[in-house]
Amino acid sequence: TDVELYVQEPSGETCNTFHNKTVSGGMMSRNFSRGYGPQEYVLRQAVSSTDTSTFKVTVKLFSSMQKWTGTTIFVNIYTYFGNPDKEQQTNYTVRLDNDKQEQLVATVQFLHNLSSVLSS
């Protein structure tokens, strides 16, 4: 099974395994197309102190050998990772049944250094 993670940044630029570094510094981990991921997107600073930023997190089932049962994808979104006072984790479970199917998992907004995760 090959699942792709896409993160659309506020600029409109999308980070994924095919375009794994963005102008703003976003980076996607290498692609594990023959086995169990994970894929990770990281960005050191999501927003300056005066901006509002929105990120869209999407998963796509690129291909699967599980034609009859579908594929279950676990998505964990961390904001302010490593900051014990602000760190938050939001978990999602997504089920995709067909090759090339994609689904918006969450929209993450940063408002003047506060974050909120909005479900799709």
HUDA-V917946 format. One record per backbone hydrogen bond with DSSP energy under -0.5 kcal/mol. CO is the residue of the C=O (numbers start at 1). NH is the residue of the N-H. If there is no record, write none. Layout:
BEGIN
CO;NH
CO;NH
END
This chain:
BEGIN
1;35
2;62
2;63
4;60
6;58
7;9
7;15
8;56
9;12
13;9
15;7
19;16
20;28
22;25
26;22
27;42
31;33
32;35
35;37
40;29
42;27
48;51
51;112
53;110
55;108
56;8
56;58
57;105
57;106
58;6
59;103
60;4
60;62
61;100
63;2
65;67
66;70
71;96
73;75
73;94
75;77
75;92
76;78
77;90
79;88
80;83
82;84
83;86
83;87
88;79
90;77
92;75
94;73
94;96
96;71
98;101
101;61
103;59
105;120
106;57
107;109
107;118
108;55
109;111
109;116
110;53
110;112
111;114
114;111
116;109
116;118
118;107
END
